[in-house]
Each structure stands twice: as structure tokens, then as C-alpha cells.
Amino acid sequence: MSDPISSSNIFQTHQKELGLKWVAGEQNRGELTEVDARLSDSSLIGHLNLVRPNYIQVLADTELEYLNNLGKNSLQDTLQRLFDSKPLMVIIADSITPPESLLEFSRQTGTPLITSSESSHKIVDHLHYYLSNQLTEKTVFHGVFMEVFGIGVLLTGPSGVGKSELALELLSRGHRLVADDAPEFRRTAPDAITGNCPSVLTDFIEVRGLGVLNIRAMYGNNAILDHKRLRLIVRLDTEPDSMDEPIERLDHTGRSRRLLEVDIPEVRLPVAPGRDLAVIIEAAVRNHVLYLNGYNAAQDFIERQQDLINQARSS
């Protein structure tokens, strides 16, 4: 589960980029968690909405004009509804000076009231992307996450099977490392999983017999990638007979593993002396790219055989 997000850390993180100024309210008030975002009918951020209040309410000229045109009693009722919804913060765009009525409610309730030098649309777009990314469900999956031929590939398997050694071989062939040992994955779209490296592990890989290696220092900046969409899982196993299913000899394209409610294609490779796994991984990725583009080699082979059988029967 993601860590809670407070009004103060949003302010500190985006103060410079959005030109934020704290006007009123408590700086350590309120937290937003992944559970809040999933279970509530409210949206994360948007322009003033009193029917389904946003966690962050953004006001600009249009919203402030609407409030200014209300009668005294209607204005009080509207502001009461706004602050009773307990927003994480209220942001006023375009460096507009907040009206005294908003300031008073902010002081009374402790709700953060912040101004921004940017337009309301930029504020909404920017913070919505930030909040969605921070609050999305995530998990850590044991393995080595790499980019091979532009495809995000997770190498998995039991401890000691040779994942890190294989990663080094792939790095020497020009591919890139995202994370070793504990890559972190987030669901960034209904059908997309993106992986990145926890900050403490960035640039490092552990290889039995060599210890911890700094890949950036050894291979340069181009050998490291901050994040990548996961497209393929490759499972390595030294004992193929112990697998829960027999190894398919003809077509591997139908197998998948479910990760964060998304099915990710999976290839299982038995590890044995003399097998050049780096070459096989590259072949698996190239074959997967062909499959994504609509070509299935196994199906092509089956159809070719069937054509020959049909020709033999008709002759």
C-alpha cells in the first residue's frame, strides 16, 4: 500500500514548479491514502465541485465569480458545504488573492488554503498525474527487471538460479537494467504494469562471488533505466520436472501470470549447462514482439503442416 500523502508534502514537492504559496490553514493537516482514493466517490482533484467533492478543490476566475455572485446567506451555505467535505486543500489559481470569506473558513477549519501562479488547468493536470502515480496499488516482485530490445522483461526464478549473472550478460550485449532483486511494480492503466527501482537499490546489482556492483559506474548512464512497462515475464528453473505444468514444446504464447489484476505473458525456460540463456532471452523477446504485432510462429507452423496433410490427402 502506498504511503499517505499530506497537504504539506504536496506543497513542498510542487512549490517551485506550480508557484505555490501557503495562505492559511494548518500545514500538517489531513492525509490521503490509496484506500481513500479507491473507496470514495470523490475524485482526486478538480475544479470546484460540491456534489462529489474533490480531495483537492481548485478555484479560478470562473469559480470565484460564481461565489461572488451569491447572496450572503447562499455564500455562507456554499462555503460551509465546501469545507464540511474536508478537502485535503483548496488551491486558488493565477495568483488571485483569496476573498476574505474563504480565508475565514480556512482559518476556522484548519483547511490548507494555497495560491498558485499557474492556471487551474495546469494545476489539475499536474497534480492529478502525481496523485494517481503515488496512490496507485503497487507490489514488489522478486527478480531482475530489464529492458531488452525496448521491451520490459522480468527475470524470475528461485534464488541462485543465475538471474543476476544473466542480467550481466544482457547488459554486456547492450540491454538495460531497471532493478535488481526487488523491483517495484505499479498498475498505471487498466491493462498496464510499470516497474521501477526502489531508491536504495538504484544502480546496484548483486552477483554471487562478486558482491554488490554499481552498473552505472561500470557500464555508464545508458545501462540504467528509471522505469519501464512490464511486457514479459521469463521464469528460470533448474528443475523443469518440478514445474506445476509440463513444458509446452510448440507454443508458449498462451501462458501468463496475473500481477496486480493484469495478465502478463510468461515464458518458462529450463536452465541447463551449455544453454546460452542471453541469446534465448533475446529470441523470446523478438518472438514476443512479433506476437504483439499479430504473428504467431507456432500457429504458422501448424497451418503449414495442415496444408501439407490436406495436399497429401487430396493427391
C-alpha positions as CSV (number, residue, x, y, z in Angstrom):
1,M,0.0,0.0,0.0
2,S,1.3,3.5,-0.8
3,D,2.3,5.9,2.0
4,P,-0.3,8.6,2.9
5,I,0.1,11.9,1.1
6,S,-0.3,15.0,3.2
7,S,-1.1,18.6,2.2
8,S,2.4,19.7,3.4
9,N,4.3,17.2,1.3
10,I,2.3,18.1,-1.8
11,F,3.1,21.7,-1.1
12,Q,6.8,21.1,-0.6
13,T,7.1,18.8,-3.6
14,H,5.4,21.1,-6.1
15,Q,6.0,24.6,-4.5
16,K,8.6,25.7,-7.1
17,E,7.0,24.2,-10.2
18,L,3.5,25.4,-9.5
19,G,4.4,28.6,-7.7
20,L,2.6,27.7,-4.6
21,K,2.2,30.0,-1.5
22,W,0.6,28.9,1.8
23,V,-2.0,31.4,2.7
24,A,-4.0,29.9,5.6
25,G,-4.8,26.7,7.3
26,E,-2.7,24.0,9.1
27,Q,0.4,22.8,7.2
28,N,0.3,19.3,8.7
29,R,-3.5,18.7,8.3
30,G,-5.0,15.7,6.6
31,E,-3.7,12.6,4.7
32,L,-4.8,10.9,1.6
33,T,-4.2,7.2,1.1
34,E,-4.6,4.6,-1.6
35,V,-7.6,3.2,0.3
36,D,-9.3,6.6,0.4
37,A,-8.8,7.0,-3.4
38,R,-10.3,3.6,-4.1
39,L,-13.3,3.6,-1.8
40,S,-14.5,7.2,-2.1
41,D,-16.9,8.6,-4.7
42,S,-14.8,11.7,-4.7
43,S,-12.2,12.4,-7.3
44,L,-8.6,13.3,-6.5
45,I,-8.5,16.8,-7.8
46,G,-10.6,19.1,-9.9
47,H,-12.4,22.4,-10.2
48,L,-14.9,23.4,-7.5
49,N,-17.4,20.5,-7.1
50,L,-19.9,20.4,-4.2
51,V,-21.9,17.3,-5.4
52,R,-18.9,14.9,-5.4
53,P,-16.3,17.0,-3.7
54,N,-12.7,16.6,-4.9
55,Y,-9.9,15.8,-2.4
56,I,-8.2,18.9,-3.7
57,Q,-10.6,21.7,-4.8
58,V,-9.2,24.2,-7.4
59,L,-10.7,27.6,-7.8
60,A,-10.0,30.1,-10.7
61,D,-11.8,33.1,-12.1
62,T,-15.0,31.2,-13.0
63,E,-15.4,29.6,-9.6
64,L,-14.6,32.8,-7.7
65,E,-17.0,34.8,-9.9
66,Y,-19.7,32.2,-9.1
67,L,-19.1,32.6,-5.4
68,N,-19.0,36.5,-5.6
69,N,-22.4,36.5,-7.3
70,L,-24.1,34.5,-4.5
71,G,-26.1,36.3,-1.8
72,K,-24.7,36.5,1.7
73,N,-26.6,33.5,3.0
74,S,-26.1,31.4,-0.1
75,L,-22.4,32.1,0.0
76,Q,-22.2,31.0,3.6
77,D,-24.1,27.9,2.9
78,T,-21.9,27.1,-0.2
79,L,-18.6,27.6,1.7
80,Q,-20.0,25.6,4.6
81,R,-20.6,22.7,2.2
82,L,-17.2,23.1,0.7
83,F,-15.3,22.9,4.0
84,D,-17.6,20.3,5.6
85,S,-16.4,17.9,2.8
86,K,-13.0,18.2,4.5
87,P,-10.8,18.7,1.4
88,L,-7.1,18.0,1.7
89,M,-6.5,21.5,0.4
90,V,-8.1,24.4,-1.6
91,I,-5.9,25.9,-4.3
92,I,-6.6,29.3,-5.9
93,A,-5.1,29.6,-9.4
94,D,-3.5,32.5,-11.3
95,S,-2.1,34.2,-8.2
96,I,-5.6,35.5,-7.4
97,T,-6.0,37.0,-3.9
98,P,-8.4,34.8,-1.9
99,P,-11.6,36.5,-0.8
100,E,-11.9,37.2,2.9
101,S,-14.8,34.7,3.2
102,L,-12.5,31.8,2.0
103,L,-9.7,32.9,4.4
104,E,-12.1,32.9,7.3
105,F,-13.4,29.4,6.7
106,S,-9.8,28.2,6.1
107,R,-8.7,29.6,9.5
108,Q,-11.8,28.2,11.3
109,T,-11.5,24.7,10.0
110,G,-7.7,24.5,9.6
111,T,-8.1,23.6,5.9
112,P,-5.0,24.5,3.9
113,L,-5.7,27.4,1.5
114,I,-2.9,27.8,-1.1
115,T,-2.4,30.1,-4.1
116,S,-0.6,29.2,-7.3
117,S,0.9,31.3,-10.0
118,E,-0.2,28.7,-12.6
119,S,-3.5,28.2,-14.4
120,S,-6.1,25.9,-12.9
121,H,-5.9,23.5,-15.8
122,K,-2.1,23.1,-15.3
123,I,-2.6,22.6,-11.6
124,V,-5.3,19.9,-12.2
125,D,-3.3,18.1,-14.9
126,H,0.0,18.2,-12.9
127,L,-1.3,17.1,-9.5
128,H,-3.7,14.5,-10.9
129,Y,-0.8,12.7,-12.6
130,Y,1.2,13.0,-9.4
131,L,-1.5,11.7,-7.1
132,S,-2.5,8.9,-9.4
133,N,1.0,7.7,-9.6
134,Q,1.6,7.9,-5.9
135,L,-1.6,6.3,-4.8
136,T,-1.9,3.5,-7.3
137,E,-1.6,0.0,-5.9
138,K,1.9,-1.4,-6.0
139,T,3.8,-4.6,-5.2
140,V,7.4,-5.9,-5.0
141,F,8.2,-8.9,-7.1
142,H,11.5,-10.9,-6.6
143,G,13.6,-10.9,-9.7
144,V,15.6,-8.7,-12.1
145,F,13.8,-6.2,-14.2
146,M,15.4,-5.2,-17.5
147,E,14.7,-3.6,-20.8
148,V,15.6,-6.0,-23.7
149,F,15.1,-4.6,-27.3
150,G,12.8,-1.9,-25.9
151,I,10.6,-4.5,-24.0
152,G,10.3,-4.6,-20.2
153,V,11.3,-8.1,-19.1
154,L,11.2,-9.5,-15.6
155,L,13.6,-12.4,-15.0
156,T,12.3,-14.6,-12.1
157,G,13.2,-17.9,-10.6
158,P,14.5,-19.5,-7.4
159,S,17.4,-18.0,-5.5
160,G,20.7,-19.0,-7.0
161,V,19.3,-19.9,-10.4
162,G,21.5,-17.3,-12.1
163,K,19.3,-14.3,-12.7
164,S,21.9,-11.7,-11.9
165,E,24.6,-13.4,-14.0
166,L,22.1,-13.5,-16.9
167,A,21.4,-9.8,-16.3
168,L,25.1,-9.1,-16.6
169,E,25.4,-11.0,-19.8
170,L,22.4,-9.0,-21.2
171,L,24.0,-5.7,-20.1
172,S,27.2,-6.6,-21.9
173,R,25.0,-7.1,-25.1
174,G,23.7,-3.5,-24.8
175,H,20.4,-4.0,-22.9
176,R,19.5,-2.0,-19.8
177,L,18.8,-2.6,-16.1
178,V,15.8,-1.2,-14.3
179,A,16.0,-3.0,-10.9
180,D,17.7,-6.0,-9.3
181,D,16.3,-8.2,-6.6
182,A,13.2,-6.2,-5.6
183,P,11.7,-4.2,-8.5
184,E,8.5,-2.3,-7.5
185,F,5.5,-2.5,-9.8
186,R,2.5,-0.2,-10.1
187,R,-0.7,-0.6,-12.1
188,T,-0.6,2.6,-14.2
189,A,-3.5,1.8,-16.5
190,P,-6.3,-0.9,-16.7
191,D,-4.0,-3.2,-18.7
192,A,-0.5,-1.8,-17.9
193,I,2.0,-2.5,-15.2
194,T,5.1,-0.3,-14.8
195,G,8.2,-1.2,-12.8
196,N,10.8,0.9,-11.2
197,C,13.7,0.5,-8.8
198,P,13.4,1.5,-5.1
199,S,15.8,4.4,-4.5
200,V,18.1,2.5,-2.1
201,L,18.8,-0.2,-4.8
202,T,19.1,2.2,-7.8
203,D,22.2,1.4,-10.0
204,F,23.2,-1.7,-8.0
205,I,23.1,-5.4,-8.7
206,E,24.3,-8.3,-6.5
207,V,26.2,-11.2,-8.1
208,R,27.2,-14.3,-6.2
209,G,31.0,-14.3,-5.8
210,L,31.4,-10.6,-6.7
211,G,29.1,-8.9,-4.3
212,V,27.4,-5.7,-5.0
213,L,28.2,-4.0,-8.3
214,N,27.4,-0.4,-9.4
215,I,26.1,-0.9,-13.0
216,R,26.0,2.8,-13.8
217,A,29.7,3.2,-12.8
218,M,30.7,0.1,-14.7
219,Y,28.7,0.5,-17.9
220,G,27.6,4.2,-18.0
221,N,24.3,6.0,-17.7
222,N,22.8,4.4,-20.7
223,A,22.9,1.0,-19.0
224,I,20.3,2.2,-16.4
225,L,16.6,2.9,-16.9
226,D,14.4,4.6,-14.3
227,H,11.2,2.8,-15.2
228,K,9.6,0.6,-17.8
229,R,6.3,-1.0,-18.7
230,L,6.3,-4.8,-17.9
231,R,5.6,-6.8,-21.1
232,L,7.1,-10.2,-20.5
233,I,8.0,-12.5,-17.5
234,V,10.7,-15.1,-18.0
235,R,10.8,-17.8,-15.4
236,L,14.1,-19.7,-15.0
237,D,14.1,-23.1,-13.4
238,T,16.9,-25.6,-12.8
239,E,14.5,-28.5,-12.4
240,P,11.9,-28.3,-15.2
241,D,10.3,-31.6,-14.0
242,S,9.2,-29.8,-10.7
243,M,7.2,-27.2,-12.6
244,D,3.5,-27.3,-12.0
245,E,2.7,-27.8,-15.7
246,P,4.6,-29.7,-18.4
247,I,6.7,-27.5,-20.7
248,E,5.0,-26.8,-24.0
249,R,7.2,-27.7,-26.9
250,L,5.3,-25.9,-29.6
251,D,3.5,-22.7,-28.5
252,H,4.4,-20.6,-25.4
253,T,2.2,-17.7,-26.2
254,G,-0.8,-18.7,-24.2
255,R,0.8,-18.7,-20.8
256,S,0.5,-15.7,-18.5
257,R,0.9,-14.7,-14.8
258,R,-1.5,-12.4,-13.0
259,L,0.1,-9.4,-11.4
260,L,-2.0,-6.6,-9.9
261,E,-5.1,-7.9,-11.7
262,V,-3.3,-7.7,-15.1
263,D,-2.3,-10.8,-17.1
264,I,1.4,-10.6,-18.1
265,P,2.7,-13.1,-20.7
266,E,5.1,-15.6,-19.2
267,V,7.8,-17.8,-20.7
268,R,9.4,-20.6,-18.7
269,L,13.0,-21.6,-19.5
270,P,14.8,-24.6,-18.0
271,V,18.3,-23.8,-17.0
272,A,20.9,-26.4,-18.1
273,P,24.7,-26.4,-18.8
274,G,25.5,-25.3,-22.3
275,R,22.4,-23.2,-22.9
276,D,23.1,-19.6,-23.9
277,L,20.3,-18.0,-21.9
278,A,21.1,-14.5,-23.1
279,V,20.6,-15.5,-26.7
280,I,17.4,-17.3,-25.8
281,I,16.0,-14.3,-23.9
282,E,16.7,-12.1,-26.9
283,A,14.9,-14.7,-29.1
284,A,12.0,-14.8,-26.7
285,V,11.6,-11.0,-26.7
286,R,11.9,-10.8,-30.5
287,N,9.2,-13.6,-30.8
288,H,7.0,-11.7,-28.3
289,V,7.3,-8.5,-30.4
290,L,6.1,-10.5,-33.4
291,Y,3.2,-11.9,-31.4
292,L,2.2,-8.4,-30.3
293,N,2.2,-7.4,-34.0
294,G,-0.1,-10.2,-34.8
295,Y,2.2,-13.0,-35.9
296,N,2.3,-16.4,-34.1
297,A,5.1,-18.7,-35.3
298,A,3.6,-21.8,-33.8
299,Q,0.3,-21.2,-35.5
300,D,2.0,-20.5,-38.8
301,F,3.9,-23.8,-38.4
302,I,0.7,-25.7,-37.5
303,E,-1.2,-24.2,-40.5
304,R,1.8,-25.1,-42.8
305,Q,1.7,-28.7,-41.6
306,Q,-2.1,-28.9,-42.1
307,D,-1.8,-27.6,-45.6
308,L,0.7,-30.4,-46.4
309,I,-1.6,-33.0,-44.8
310,N,-4.5,-31.7,-46.9
311,Q,-2.5,-31.8,-50.1
312,A,-1.4,-35.4,-49.3
313,R,-5.0,-36.4,-48.8
314,S,-6.2,-34.8,-52.0
315,S,-3.5,-36.3,-54.2
